[in-house]
Amino acid sequence: MPTAATSALLEHRRCPRHLTLPPCFLQEIPATSTAVRVDGGALRSFPLDPECEQLEVVLNTDGKQLNARIELLNAPNNPKQTFEVFTNNGELNSLCVCFNTIDPGNTVRIVNLAPVEFPCYIHLNEL
């Protein structure tokens, strides 16, 4: 049964003016999804389900540097949207982005631009 706070968050996500989630939700996404580790200099690609309308992406670290790029691809090597982030502490300053994925056949590609000593963790949630 959804609580009042959960209902408010769901309503916040449906609003087309907002592309990011409220700060209180940042702690809930990593707890509800499995993290994928990406070592420095590596990339990971995730094809999206054609029925997916929105994609939530959270990038964080265990207190180390976060330097990464998120790309929403419409076709191979054809980015529709791109976000780059750099912070000295990826635990305190994690990145949370919500993409509207209207067209089918999208792929999200995450590139860790940091050196190999600085892995980051990806949390994805398809809506």
N, CA, C and O atoms as a GROMACS GRO file, in nm:
protein
  508
    1MET      N    1   0.084  -0.118   0.000
    1MET     CA    2   0.000   0.000   0.000
    1MET      C    3   0.089   0.124   0.000
    1MET      O    4   0.171   0.139   0.090
    2PRO      N    5   0.075   0.213  -0.097
    2PRO     CA    6   0.159   0.332  -0.102
    2PRO      C    7   0.130   0.428   0.013
    2PRO      O    8   0.014   0.447   0.051
    3THR      N    9   0.234   0.485   0.066
    3THR     CA   10   0.219   0.586   0.170
    3THR      C   11   0.200   0.722   0.105
    3THR      O   12   0.209   0.735  -0.017
    4ALA      N   13   0.174   0.823   0.188
    4ALA     CA   14   0.156   0.958   0.135
    4ALA      C   15   0.284   1.009   0.070
    4ALA      O   16   0.280   1.076  -0.033
    5ALA      N   17   0.399   0.975   0.131
    5ALA     CA   18   0.527   1.020   0.074
    5ALA      C   19   0.553   0.953  -0.061
    5ALA      O   20   0.600   1.018  -0.154
    6THR      N   21   0.522   0.823  -0.072
    6THR     CA   22   0.541   0.752  -0.198
    6THR      C   23   0.448   0.809  -0.305
    6THR      O   24   0.489   0.825  -0.420
    7SER      N   25   0.324   0.838  -0.269
    7SER     CA   26   0.230   0.896  -0.365
    7SER      C   27   0.279   1.032  -0.414
    7SER      O   28   0.265   1.063  -0.532
    8ALA      N   29   0.335   1.113  -0.324
    8ALA     CA   30   0.388   1.243  -0.364
    8ALA      C   31   0.505   1.226  -0.459
    8ALA      O   32   0.519   1.303  -0.554
    9LEU      N   33   0.590   1.126  -0.435
    9LEU     CA   34   0.704   1.102  -0.524
    9LEU      C   35   0.658   1.056  -0.661
    9LEU      O   36   0.712   1.099  -0.763
   10LEU      N   37   0.558   0.968  -0.664
   10LEU     CA   38   0.506   0.923  -0.792
   10LEU      C   39   0.444   1.038  -0.870
   10LEU      O   40   0.460   1.047  -0.992
   11GLU      N   41   0.373   1.126  -0.802
   11GLU     CA   42   0.314   1.241  -0.867
   11GLU      C   43   0.423   1.335  -0.918
   11GLU      O   44   0.409   1.394  -1.025
   12HIS      N   45   0.532   1.348  -0.841
   12HIS     CA   46   0.644   1.433  -0.881
   12HIS      C   47   0.706   1.379  -1.011
   12HIS      O   48   0.744   1.458  -1.098
   13ARG      N   49   0.716   1.246  -1.024
   13ARG     CA   50   0.777   1.186  -1.143
   13ARG      C   51   0.690   1.205  -1.267
   13ARG      O   52   0.743   1.214  -1.377
   14ARG      N   53   0.558   1.210  -1.251
   14ARG     CA   54   0.469   1.223  -1.366
   14ARG      C   55   0.469   1.364  -1.423
   14ARG      O   56   0.430   1.385  -1.538
   15CYS      N   57   0.512   1.460  -1.345
   15CYS     CA   58   0.511   1.599  -1.390
   15CYS      C   59   0.618   1.620  -1.495
   15CYS      O   60   0.736   1.599  -1.465
   16PRO      N   61   0.584   1.661  -1.617
   16PRO     CA   62   0.684   1.675  -1.724
   16PRO      C   63   0.783   1.788  -1.700
   16PRO      O   64   0.888   1.792  -1.766
   17ARG      N   65   0.754   1.881  -1.608
   17ARG     CA   66   0.848   1.991  -1.584
   17ARG      C   67   0.971   1.943  -1.510
   17ARG      O   68   1.078   2.004  -1.522
   18HIS      N   69   0.960   1.836  -1.434
   18HIS     CA   70   1.070   1.789  -1.350
   18HIS      C   71   1.144   1.676  -1.419
   18HIS      O   72   1.084   1.576  -1.456
   19LEU      N   73   1.275   1.693  -1.436
   19LEU     CA   74   1.357   1.588  -1.494
   19LEU      C   75   1.442   1.518  -1.391
   19LEU      O   76   1.500   1.413  -1.420
   20THR      N   77   1.451   1.573  -1.270
   20THR     CA   78   1.527   1.509  -1.164
   20THR      C   79   1.433   1.480  -1.048
   20THR      O   80   1.323   1.534  -1.040
   21LEU      N   81   1.477   1.392  -0.959
   21LEU     CA   82   1.396   1.351  -0.846
   21LEU      C   83   1.428   1.433  -0.723
   21LEU      O   84   1.537   1.490  -0.715
   22PRO      N   85   1.337   1.441  -0.627
   22PRO     CA   86   1.364   1.515  -0.504
   22PRO      C   87   1.476   1.447  -0.424
   22PRO      O   88   1.494   1.326  -0.435
   23PRO      N   89   1.551   1.524  -0.342
   23PRO     CA   90   1.665   1.469  -0.269
   23PRO      C   91   1.630   1.353  -0.177
   23PRO      O   92   1.713   1.265  -0.157
   24CYS      N   93   1.510   1.351  -0.119
   24CYS     CA   94   1.475   1.242  -0.028
   24CYS      C   95   1.466   1.109  -0.100
   24CYS      O   96   1.478   1.004  -0.036
   25PHE      N   97   1.447   1.109  -0.232
   25PHE     CA   98   1.434   0.985  -0.308
   25PHE      C   99   1.569   0.927  -0.348
   25PHE      O  100   1.577   0.810  -0.384
   26LEU      N  101   1.676   1.009  -0.344
   26LEU     CA  102   1.808   0.963  -0.385
   26LEU      C  103   1.856   0.846  -0.301
   26LEU      O  104   1.929   0.760  -0.352
   27GLN      N  105   1.818   0.839  -0.176
   27GLN     CA  106   1.861   0.731  -0.090
   27GLN      C  107   1.781   0.604  -0.115
   27GLN      O  108   1.828   0.495  -0.083
   28GLU      N  109   1.661   0.615  -0.171
   28GLU     CA  110   1.576   0.500  -0.192
   28GLU      C  111   1.611   0.423  -0.320
   28GLU      O  112   1.597   0.301  -0.322
   29ILE      N  113   1.655   0.490  -0.426
   29ILE     CA  114   1.684   0.421  -0.551
   29ILE      C  115   1.798   0.321  -0.536
   29ILE      O  116   1.782   0.206  -0.576
   30PRO      N  117   1.914   0.360  -0.479
   30PRO     CA  118   2.019   0.259  -0.462
   30PRO      C  119   1.978   0.143  -0.373
   30PRO      O  120   2.026   0.031  -0.392
   31ALA      N  121   1.891   0.167  -0.278
   31ALA     CA  122   1.849   0.060  -0.188
   31ALA      C  123   1.754  -0.038  -0.257
   31ALA      O  124   1.744  -0.153  -0.215
   32THR      N  125   1.684   0.006  -0.362
   32THR     CA  126   1.585  -0.081  -0.426
   32THR      C  127   1.634  -0.142  -0.557
   32THR      O  128   1.562  -0.221  -0.618
   33SER      N  129   1.754  -0.108  -0.601
   33SER     CA  130   1.805  -0.166  -0.725
   33SER      C  131   1.945  -0.221  -0.703
   33SER      O  132   2.017  -0.177  -0.614
   34THR      N  133   1.983  -0.317  -0.785
   34THR     CA  134   2.114  -0.377  -0.776
   34THR      C  135   2.216  -0.287  -0.845
   34THR      O  136   2.192  -0.237  -0.955
   35ALA      N  137   2.329  -0.266  -0.778
   35ALA     CA  138   2.433  -0.179  -0.834
   35ALA      C  139   2.518  -0.256  -0.934
   35ALA      O  140   2.548  -0.374  -0.915
   36VAL      N  141   2.557  -0.187  -1.040
   36VAL     CA  142   2.651  -0.241  -1.139
   36VAL      C  143   2.778  -0.160  -1.125
   36VAL      O  144   2.777  -0.038  -1.141
   37ARG      N  145   2.889  -0.228  -1.096
   37ARG     CA  146   3.017  -0.160  -1.078
   37ARG      C  147   3.081  -0.136  -1.214
   37ARG      O  148   3.085  -0.225  -1.299
   38VAL      N  149   3.132  -0.014  -1.233
   38VAL     CA  150   3.204   0.022  -1.355
   38VAL      C  151   3.340   0.076  -1.312
   38VAL      O  152   3.349   0.182  -1.250
   39ASP      N  153   3.445   0.004  -1.346
   39ASP     CA  154   3.579   0.050  -1.313
   39ASP      C  155   3.614   0.171  -1.398
   39ASP      O  156   3.552   0.197  -1.500
   40GLY      N  157   3.716   0.245  -1.354
   40GLY     CA  158   3.759   0.364  -1.427
   40GLY      C  159   3.802   0.330  -1.569
   40GLY      O  160   3.870   0.230  -1.591
   41GLY      N  161   3.762   0.413  -1.663
   41GLY     CA  162   3.797   0.393  -1.803
   41GLY      C  163   3.707   0.295  -1.876
   41GLY      O  164   3.725   0.274  -1.996
   42ALA      N  165   3.613   0.234  -1.808
   42ALA     CA  166   3.525   0.134  -1.870
   42ALA      C  167   3.389   0.195  -1.904
   42ALA      O  168   3.356   0.305  -1.858
   43LEU      N  169   3.312   0.123  -1.984
   43LEU     CA  170   3.176   0.166  -2.016
   43LEU      C  171   3.081   0.047  -2.007
   43LEU      O  172   3.122  -0.068  -2.023
   44ARG      N  173   2.956   0.078  -1.982
   44ARG     CA  174   2.849  -0.023  -1.978
   44ARG      C  175   2.732   0.030  -2.059
   44ARG      O  176   2.699   0.148  -2.053
   45SER      N  177   2.670  -0.059  -2.135
   45SER     CA  178   2.550  -0.025  -2.213
   45SER      C  179   2.435  -0.114  -2.169
   45SER      O  180   2.452  -0.232  -2.142
   46PHE      N  181   2.317  -0.053  -2.162
   46PHE     CA  182   2.197  -0.125  -2.120
   46PHE      C  183   2.085  -0.096  -2.219
   46PHE      O  184   2.038   0.018  -2.226
   47PRO      N  185   2.040  -0.196  -2.296
   47PRO     CA  186   1.923  -0.173  -2.384
   47PRO      C  187   1.798  -0.159  -2.298
   47PRO      O  188   1.783  -0.226  -2.196
   48LEU      N  189   1.708  -0.071  -2.340
   48LEU     CA  190   1.586  -0.046  -2.264
   48LEU      C  191   1.469  -0.119  -2.325
   48LEU      O  192   1.462  -0.140  -2.446
   49ASP      N  193   1.377  -0.158  -2.240
   49ASP     CA  194   1.255  -0.224  -2.282
   49ASP      C  195   1.173  -0.127  -2.368
   49ASP      O  196   1.161  -0.010  -2.331
   50PRO      N  197   1.117  -0.171  -2.481
   50PRO     CA  198   1.039  -0.080  -2.566
   50PRO      C  199   0.920  -0.016  -2.495
   50PRO      O  200   0.877   0.093  -2.534
   51GLU      N  201   0.865  -0.081  -2.392
   51GLU     CA  202   0.752  -0.024  -2.319
   51GLU      C  203   0.795   0.075  -2.212
   51GLU      O  204   0.710   0.139  -2.150
   52CYS      N  205   0.923   0.090  -2.189
   52CYS     CA  206   0.975   0.181  -2.087
   52CYS      C  207   0.947   0.326  -2.127
   52CYS      O  208   0.982   0.368  -2.237
   53GLU      N  209   0.882   0.403  -2.037
   53GLU     CA  210   0.852   0.542  -2.064
   53GLU      C  211   0.951   0.637  -1.997
   53GLU      O  212   0.977   0.746  -2.048
   54GLN      N  213   1.005   0.595  -1.883
   54GLN     CA  214   1.103   0.676  -1.812
   54GLN      C  215   1.213   0.586  -1.758
   54GLN      O  216   1.191   0.469  -1.729
   55LEU      N  217   1.331   0.644  -1.745
   55LEU     CA  218   1.445   0.572  -1.690
   55LEU      C  219   1.512   0.659  -1.585
   55LEU      O  220   1.549   0.773  -1.612
   56GLU      N  221   1.527   0.605  -1.464
   56GLU     CA  222   1.598   0.673  -1.357
   56GLU      C  223   1.738   0.615  -1.349
   56GLU      O  224   1.755   0.493  -1.344
   57VAL      N  225   1.838   0.701  -1.348
   57VAL     CA  226   1.978   0.659  -1.339
   57VAL      C  227   2.040   0.730  -1.220
   57VAL      O  228   2.031   0.852  -1.208
   58VAL      N  229   2.103   0.652  -1.131
   58VAL     CA  230   2.177   0.708  -1.019
   58VAL      C  231   2.321   0.659  -1.030
   58VAL      O  232   2.346   0.539  -1.042
   59LEU      N  233   2.415   0.753  -1.025
   59LEU     CA  234   2.557   0.720  -1.021
   59LEU      C  235   2.612   0.765  -0.887
   59LEU      O  236   2.587   0.878  -0.845
   60ASN      N  237   2.686   0.677  -0.821
   60ASN     CA  238   2.751   0.714  -0.696
   60ASN      C  239   2.879   0.634  -0.680
   60ASN      O  240   2.907   0.542  -0.757
   61THR      N  241   2.956   0.670  -0.578
   61THR     CA  242   3.079   0.599  -0.544
   61THR      C  243   3.078   0.572  -0.395
   61THR      O  244   2.981   0.602  -0.326
   62ASP      N  245   3.186   0.516  -0.347
   62ASP     CA  246   3.198   0.492  -0.203
   62ASP      C  247   3.284   0.599  -0.137
   62ASP      O  248   3.368   0.568  -0.053
   63GLY      N  249   3.263   0.725  -0.175
   63GLY     CA  250   3.334   0.838  -0.117
   63GLY      C  251   3.450   0.886  -0.201
   63GLY      O  252   3.520   0.979  -0.162
   64LYS      N  253   3.470   0.824  -0.315
   64LYS     CA  254   3.581   0.864  -0.403
   64LYS      C  255   3.530   0.955  -0.513
   64LYS      O  256   3.412   0.988  -0.519
   65GLN      N  257   3.620   0.994  -0.601
   65GLN     CA  258   3.590   1.082  -0.713
   65GLN      C  259   3.489   1.017  -0.809
   65GLN      O  260   3.498   0.898  -0.837
   66LEU      N  261   3.394   1.096  -0.857
   66LEU     CA  262   3.298   1.052  -0.958
   66LEU      C  263   3.316   1.139  -1.081
   66LEU      O  264   3.294   1.260  -1.076
   67ASN      N  265   3.355   1.078  -1.191
   67ASN     CA  266   3.374   1.147  -1.318
   67ASN      C  267   3.318   1.055  -1.426
   67ASN      O  268   3.382   0.957  -1.465
   68ALA      N  269   3.198   1.087  -1.474
   68ALA     CA  270   3.130   0.994  -1.566
   68ALA      C  271   3.045   1.070  -1.666
   68ALA      O  272   3.018   1.189  -1.652
   69ARG      N  273   3.003   0.996  -1.770
   69ARG     CA  274   2.913   1.049  -1.873
   69ARG      C  275   2.800   0.949  -1.894
   69ARG      O  276   2.824   0.829  -1.906
   70ILE      N  277   2.678   0.999  -1.898
   70ILE     CA  278   2.559   0.917  -1.927
   70ILE      C  279   2.505   0.961  -2.062
   70ILE      O  280   2.485   1.080  -2.085
   71GLU      N  281   2.482   0.865  -2.151
   71GLU     CA  282   2.429   0.897  -2.284
   71GLU      C  283   2.304   0.814  -2.308
   71GLU      O  284   2.304   0.693  -2.287
   72LEU      N  285   2.198   0.879  -2.352
   72LEU     CA  286   2.078   0.810  -2.397
   72LEU      C  287   2.089   0.802  -2.548
   72LEU      O  288   2.086   0.904  -2.617
   73LEU      N  289   2.100   0.680  -2.600
   73LEU     CA  290   2.122   0.658  -2.744
   73LEU      C  291   1.992   0.617  -2.811
   73LEU      O  292   1.915   0.539  -2.756
   74ASN      N  293   1.970   0.671  -2.930
   74ASN     CA  294   1.855   0.633  -3.011
   74ASN      C  295   1.892   0.527  -3.112
   74ASN      O  296   1.807   0.446  -3.152
   75ALA      N  297   2.015   0.525  -3.154
   75ALA     CA  298   2.070   0.427  -3.247
   75ALA      C  299   2.217   0.411  -3.210
   75ALA      O  300   2.268   0.487  -3.128
   76PRO      N  301   2.286   0.315  -3.267
   76PRO     CA  302   2.427   0.300  -3.233
   76PRO      C  303   2.506   0.429  -3.256
   76PRO      O  304   2.504   0.486  -3.365
   77ASN      N  305   2.575   0.473  -3.153
   77ASN     CA  306   2.658   0.594  -3.157
   77ASN      C  307   2.582   0.720  -3.200
   77ASN      O  308   2.638   0.808  -3.265
   78ASN      N  309   2.453   0.728  -3.162
   78ASN     CA  310   2.372   0.845  -3.192
   78ASN      C  311   2.307   0.894  -3.062
   78ASN      O  312   2.192   0.861  -3.035
   79PRO      N  313   2.380   0.973  -2.980
   79PRO     CA  314   2.324   1.016  -2.852
   79PRO      C  315   2.214   1.120  -2.868
   79PRO      O  316   2.229   1.217  -2.942
   80LYS      N  317   2.101   1.098  -2.797
   80LYS     CA  318   1.992   1.194  -2.793
   80LYS      C  319   2.015   1.296  -2.682
   80LYS      O  320   1.993   1.416  -2.700
   81GLN      N  321   2.059   1.245  -2.566
   81GLN     CA  322   2.088   1.330  -2.450
   81GLN      C  323   2.216   1.282  -2.386
   81GLN      O  324   2.245   1.163  -2.385
   82THR      N  325   2.293   1.376  -2.331
   82THR     CA  326   2.419   1.342  -2.266
   82THR      C  327   2.434   1.426  -2.139
   82THR      O  328   2.407   1.546  -2.139
   83PHE      N  329   2.476   1.360  -2.031
   83PHE     CA  330   2.506   1.427  -1.905
   83PHE      C  331   2.648   1.389  -1.865
   83PHE      O  332   2.686   1.272  -1.873
   84GLU      N  333   2.725   1.488  -1.820
   84GLU     CA  334   2.857   1.462  -1.764
   84GLU      C  335   2.859   1.513  -1.622
   84GLU      O  336   2.800   1.616  -1.591
   85VAL      N  337   2.927   1.438  -1.534
   85VAL     CA  338   2.934   1.477  -1.394
   85VAL      C  339   3.078   1.462  -1.346
   85VAL      O  340   3.148   1.369  -1.386
   86PHE      N  341   3.121   1.554  -1.261
   86PHE     CA  342   3.248   1.541  -1.190
   86PHE      C  343   3.227   1.594  -1.048
   86PHE      O  344   3.175   1.703  -1.029
   87THR      N  345   3.269   1.515  -0.950
   87THR     CA  346   3.268   1.557  -0.811
   87THR      C  347   3.378   1.482  -0.738
   87THR      O  348   3.415   1.371  -0.776
   88ASN      N  349   3.430   1.543  -0.634
   88ASN     CA  350   3.537   1.480  -0.557
   88ASN      C  351   3.485   1.375  -0.460
   88ASN      O  352   3.563   1.292  -0.413
   89ASN      N  353   3.356   1.376  -0.429
   89ASN     CA  354   3.298   1.278  -0.338
   89ASN      C  355   3.166   1.230  -0.396
   89ASN      O  356   3.063   1.297  -0.383
   90GLY      N  357   3.168   1.114  -0.460
   90GLY     CA  358   3.048   1.060  -0.525
   90GLY      C  359   2.948   1.000  -0.430
   90GLY      O  360   2.840   0.959  -0.472
   91GLU      N  361   2.981   0.992  -0.301
   91GLU     CA  362   2.885   0.945  -0.203
   91GLU      C  363   2.797   1.060  -0.156
   91GLU      O  364   2.676   1.044  -0.142
   92LEU      N  365   2.858   1.175  -0.131
   92LEU     CA  366   2.781   1.293  -0.088
   92LEU      C  367   2.712   1.361  -0.206
   92LEU      O  368   2.603   1.414  -0.190
   93ASN      N  369   2.774   1.360  -0.322
   93ASN     CA  370   2.723   1.430  -0.440
   93ASN      C  371   2.696   1.332  -0.554
   93ASN      O  372   2.760   1.340  -0.659
   94SER      N  373   2.605   1.241  -0.533
   94SER     CA  374   2.571   1.145  -0.638
   94SER      C  375   2.484   1.214  -0.744
   94SER      O  376   2.424   1.318  -0.719
   95LEU      N  377   2.480   1.152  -0.862
   95LEU     CA  378   2.401   1.208  -0.972
   95LEU      C  379   2.274   1.124  -0.989
   95LEU      O  380   2.280   1.001  -0.992
   96CYS      N  381   2.162   1.191  -0.999
   96CYS     CA  382   2.034   1.125  -1.025
   96CYS      C  383   1.968   1.196  -1.144
   96CYS      O  384   1.943   1.316  -1.139
   97VAL      N  385   1.941   1.119  -1.250
   97VAL     CA  386   1.883   1.175  -1.372
   97VAL      C  387   1.763   1.089  -1.411
   97VAL      O  388   1.767   0.967  -1.398
   98CYS      N  389   1.658   1.153  -1.458
   98CYS     CA  390   1.540   1.083  -1.507
   98CYS      C  391   1.520   1.119  -1.654
   98CYS      O  392   1.497   1.235  -1.687
   99PHE      N  393   1.529   1.019  -1.741
   99PHE     CA  394   1.511   1.039  -1.885
   99PHE      C  395   1.369   1.000  -1.924
   99PHE      O  396   1.316   0.899  -1.876
  100ASN      N  397   1.307   1.078  -2.011
  100ASN     CA  398   1.183   1.038  -2.076
  100ASN      C  399   1.221   0.962  -2.202
  100ASN      O  400   1.286   1.019  -2.290
  101THR      N  401   1.183   0.837  -2.211
  101THR     CA  402   1.220   0.752  -2.325
  101THR      C  403   1.096   0.726  -2.408
  101THR      O  404   1.032   0.621  -2.395
  102ILE      N  405   1.062   0.820  -2.492
  102ILE     CA  406   0.938   0.813  -2.570
  102ILE      C  407   0.951   0.714  -2.685
  102ILE      O  408   0.860   0.634  -2.708
  103ASP      N  409   1.063   0.718  -2.756
  103ASP     CA  410   1.083   0.631  -2.871
  103ASP      C  411   1.129   0.493  -2.830
  103ASP      O  412   1.206   0.480  -2.734
  104PRO      N  413   1.085   0.388  -2.898
  104PRO     CA  414   1.137   0.254  -2.868
  104PRO      C  415   1.278   0.236  -2.923
  104PRO      O  416   1.321   0.310  -3.012
  105GLY      N  417   1.350   0.140  -2.870
  105GLY     CA  418   1.483   0.109  -2.920
  105GLY      C  419   1.594   0.192  -2.859
  105GLY      O  420   1.700   0.207  -2.920
  106ASN      N  421   1.572   0.248  -2.740
  106ASN     CA  422   1.674   0.329  -2.674
  106ASN      C  423   1.773   0.241  -2.600
  106ASN      O  424   1.742   0.129  -2.560
  107THR      N  425   1.893   0.294  -2.583
  107THR     CA  426   1.998   0.231  -2.505
  107THR      C  427   2.061   0.338  -2.419
  107THR      O  428   2.079   0.451  -2.464
  108VAL      N  429   2.095   0.305  -2.295
  108VAL     CA  430   2.168   0.398  -2.210
  108VAL      C  431   2.312   0.347  -2.199
  108VAL      O  432   2.336   0.229  -2.174
  109ARG      N  433   2.407   0.439  -2.219
  109ARG     CA  434   2.549   0.404  -2.212
  109ARG      C  435   2.613   0.492  -2.106
  109ARG      O  436   2.599   0.615  -2.109
  110ILE      N  437   2.683   0.429  -2.010
  110ILE     CA  438   2.751   0.500  -1.904
  110ILE      C  439   2.900   0.476  -1.916
  110ILE      O  440   2.945   0.362  -1.921
  111VAL      N  441   2.976   0.586  -1.922
  111VAL     CA  442   3.121   0.579  -1.936
  111VAL      C  443   3.183   0.638  -1.810
  111VAL      O  444   3.154   0.752  -1.774
  112ASN      N  445   3.269   0.560  -1.743
  112ASN     CA  446   3.342   0.611  -1.628
  112ASN      C  447   3.470   0.676  -1.680
  112ASN      O  448   3.560   0.607  -1.727
  113LEU      N  449   3.477   0.809  -1.672
  113LEU     CA  450   3.588   0.885  -1.725
  113LEU      C  451   3.705   0.895  -1.626
  113LEU      O  452   3.811   0.947  -1.661
  114ALA      N  453   3.686   0.847  -1.505
  114ALA     CA  454   3.789   0.854  -1.401
  114ALA      C  455   3.895   0.747  -1.424
  114ALA      O  456   3.873   0.653  -1.500
  115PRO      N  457   4.012   0.761  -1.358
  115PRO     CA  458   4.113   0.655  -1.365
  115PRO      C  459   4.063   0.525  -1.303
  115PRO      O  460   3.961   0.523  -1.234
  116VAL      N  461   4.135   0.418  -1.328
  116VAL     CA  462   4.093   0.285  -1.284
  116VAL      C  463   4.077   0.274  -1.132
  116VAL      O  464   4.006   0.186  -1.084
  117GLU      N  465   4.141   0.360  -1.057
  117GLU     CA  466   4.133   0.355  -0.910
  117GLU      C  467   3.999   0.406  -0.856
  117GLU      O  468   3.972   0.393  -0.737
  118PHE      N  469   3.915   0.464  -0.943
  118PHE     CA  470   3.791   0.526  -0.899
  118PHE      C  471   3.670   0.461  -0.966
  118PHE      O  472   3.616   0.516  -1.063
  119PRO      N  473   3.625   0.345  -0.916
  119PRO     CA  474   3.505   0.283  -0.974
  119PRO      C  475   3.379   0.362  -0.935
  119PRO      O  476   3.377   0.431  -0.833
  120CYS      N  477   3.275   0.350  -1.015
  120CYS     CA  478   3.145   0.407  -0.979
  120CYS      C  479   3.040   0.297  -0.987
  120CYS      O  480   3.064   0.190  -1.044
  121TYR      N  481   2.925   0.324  -0.929
  121TYR     CA  482   2.817   0.227  -0.923
  121TYR      C  483   2.694   0.284  -0.992
  121TYR      O  484   2.656   0.400  -0.970
  122ILE      N  485   2.631   0.201  -1.075
  122ILE     CA  486   2.514   0.241  -1.154
  122ILE      C  487   2.390   0.174  -1.095
  122ILE      O  488   2.391   0.054  -1.068
  123HIS      N  489   2.286   0.253  -1.076
  123HIS     CA  490   2.156   0.201  -1.035
  123HIS      C  491   2.055   0.246  -1.139
  123HIS      O  492   2.039   0.365  -1.163
  124LEU      N  493   1.987   0.151  -1.202
  124LEU     CA  494   1.887   0.181  -1.305
  124LEU      C  495   1.749   0.138  -1.258
  124LEU      O  496   1.734   0.035  -1.192
  125ASN      N  497   1.649   0.217  -1.293
  125ASN     CA  498   1.513   0.184  -1.260
  125ASN      C  499   1.424   0.224  -1.378
  125ASN      O  500   1.402   0.343  -1.402
  126GLU      N  501   1.374   0.125  -1.451
  126GLU     CA  502   1.286   0.152  -1.565
  126GLU      C  503   1.143   0.165  -1.517
  126GLU      O  504   1.095   0.084  -1.438
  127LEU      N  505   1.074   0.268  -1.567
  127LEU     CA  506   0.934   0.291  -1.528
  127LEU      C  507   0.844   0.278  -1.648
  127LEU      O  508   0.723   0.294  -1.637
   0.00000   0.00000   0.00000
